[in-house]
């Protein structure tokens, strides 16, 4: 199928997907209001086959050390799939399936499938990483850029994490868990019962980001947008908390954004 932009609709909700631009959600409009920051690098992109930073771009798989390009020196950041063109496998009025085959610089063959499903009051993103050959460590996550303001209303974040990963000077977790600190954040938090973060634009809209996964990075240091990123492990997780993809066991994850208006 064509890799042209895809538009899904349900009720007064509309989603635009850009298969050619890293399989990202380019826009989410509810009642005509755009919730995501616009631009080539923004929207909401998939972080796969890893999330956040890999220290020095290096990760080990058994006795082998692999080197990823340092696209956020001195680290590698956010995976390789956001830089590639995805294939459109199936589209209906309110659902799309996109696929991406892993290529160099990632050292292992594999296929990523992302399913995007829209209802009048929710968007669900589901991703899997499969291999039919060598097993390898991987992570799955999403990196949405939500507009900080909608109209005149500035967003308020609400969440109750069990811990915060202490962040070192290199922006990576030190391995120590601390009590959550006040923002602004570029930090990873643990939510063992599942990710559950509410963004409220008072008087305009409330949106809740949920996921069965227990890790979320919150980034609100930019003026234009805030990011709430559910993921299957912490930054540098290919080294510290690897999740193995095998021919018998893919890695799968999902997140749902649900919204309501006053």
N, C-alpha and C positions, 0 to 999 in steps of 0.2 A: 504494500500500500504506500501511498504518498507520505512524505515526511513533512508536509505543510502543517501549519498551525491547526490545532483542533479546538473547537468550541463545544463545550457541554452545557446543557441548560436543564434546570429543574425548578419549577415555580419561578420566582424572580431572582434566582441565583444563576450565575454564569461563570464558567471556568474556561480559561484559555491555556492550552498546553503547547509547548514548543519542543517537539521531538528533536529538531535539528540543534536546538540550544540546550543540550545536556539533559533532555527529558524533563525540563522544569515546568512547574506551574507558573505561567507568565503573569496570570492575573486571576483574581477572584472578586467578582462584583456581586454585591447583595443589595437588591433594590436600587441598582445603578451606582452604588458607592464602591469604589475600588479599595480593597483591604490591604493589598500587597504593594510594596514599593516597586515602581516601574523602572525598567532598565535591563540591559543585557546580562548583568551580573546578579540581578535581584530576583523578584518573584519568590519562588521556593524551589530550591534545587535538591536532588538526591545526593546524599553523601555516601558513596560506595565505591570501592570495596573497603574504605575506612572512613572514620569520622574525625574531624578536628585534626590536630597536628600529630605527626609521627616525629619523634625526636631525631634530629639530624637526617631525616628521610630514610632511616634504617629500620628494618624489622627482621627478626630471625624466624626461620621455619626449620625446626630441628637444628642441624649443623650449618645450614645455609643462611647467609646474611644477604638480604636484598636491599637495593638502594633505589629510592624513589626520587624523582626530580624535586629540587628544593624550590617549590613555587611560593613559599612563605619563609625565606631564609631566616634562620638556619634550618628550618623544618620543611616537611612536606605536609600539605593540608587538604582535607576534604575529599580525598579520593580522586579517581580519574574519570569516572563516568560523566561528571558534569561538563567535561571538556569535549565530549563526543556527540555524534549524531545517533539518536535512537531510532529504532524502526517502529512504525505503527503497525501493530498486529491486528487490532480489532477496534472498531468504534461504533457505539450506539448513541442515542440522544443524550444519555446521562452517564455513560461509562466508556473508558478507553483503556486499552492494554498496549503498553510500550515495552520493547525489549532492547537490550544492549549486550553485545558480545564483548567480553573483556579482551583487550589487546595491549601491546606494549605501550607504556613501560611496565604495566602490571605483568608479573612473570608467569601467571597461570591462566590457562583457558577456562572460561566459565561464561554463564549467561545470567544476566539480570533481567527480571521481569517486574514491571511496575503496573499495578492496576489502580486506576483513578475512578472513583465512584462518587457521583453527586446526587444529593437529594435536596428538597427545598430548604432544609435547615442544617445540612452537614456535608462535609467533604471527607472521604476516607481514602487514604493512600496506603497501599499494601505492596511490599517489595520482597522479592526472594532472590537469593544468589545460589545458582546450581553449578555443579561440575559433573562431567562424565569421565574425567581423567584424574589428575592428581588432586589430592585434598590440599586445602590451604586455609589459613586464617583470614577472617574477613569481619567487617562491621557494616551495619546498615543504619542510616539516619536521614533526617530531613532538615533543611536549613531555610525556614521561611523568614522573609523580611516583612514584618507587619508595619504598616504606616503608623508612626507615632501619634499622629493626629488625624482624626476624621472630622472634617469641618473645623469647628472651633474646639473640639473635644480632644484632650490629651489622654493617652492610654494609661491605665493603672494595672499593674501586675499583681496577681494574687496566687500564691502557692505556699505549701508547707512541707519543704523537704526534710528528710530525716537527718541529712548531713550535707556538707559541702566538701568537695575535694580541695584540699589546700593547694593553692596555685603557687608554683615557684616563679623565680624571676624570668625563667624561659617560657612562661605561660603554660607550662605543662603541670599536671598533678604530681605532687611529691610522693603520693602514696599514703599520706596521712589524711584522715577524715576529721573535720572540725565542725563546730556548730555554725550554722548558716550566718553569714555576715550581711549587713545591709549593702545595697547597691551603691553606685553602678557596678554591673557585673560583666565579666567575660569569663564565666566560671561554670563548672560542672557540679551538678547536685544529684544526690541519690534519693529516689522515691520508691522504696521497696514494694509498695502496694500498686505501683504503676504511675506513670507520668500523669499529672493532673494540674494544669496551669490555666488560670483564667485571665484573659485580657478584657478589660472593661473600658470602653469609651463612654463616659457618663452621658446619658440622654440619647445616645446614638445606637450602640450595639454592645453586646457581651458575647465573647467567643471563648470557648474552652478547648484547649489542646490536651488530648488524652492519648495514652498508649499503654499497652501491657508491659512495655519495657520499663526499667527502673532508673534509667539515666537520662538527664536532660541538661543541655547547656543553655544558659540564658545570657544573651549578649545585648546590652542596652547602652553601650557607650557612644553610639552615633546619634546625631540629632534627628535624623529623618526617620529612623525605623528601630524596632526592637525585634530580636530573634529569640524564638523558643524552639529548641532543637531536640526532639526525642531521638534517642539512639540506643544501639544494643550494647554499648560499653563506653567507657570514658575516653577522652583524648589519649593518644598513645596506647590505646587498648590492644593494638596488634601485638605489642610487646608485653603489656602488663595483664591483660585479661582476654587472651585470644579465644575466639569462637571459631571452631573448625567447620568448614564446608567439606562434605564428603560426597561421593557418588550416591550414597544411600540417604544422606541427611542434608538437605539444603538449609541455608540460613534464611529465616523469614521474620518479617516485622511488619507492624501496621500502626498507623496513627489516624485519629479522627479529630476533625475540627467541627465543633457544633456551635451554632450561633442562635441568638434570640435578640429581639428588639423590644424596647419598652413600649 
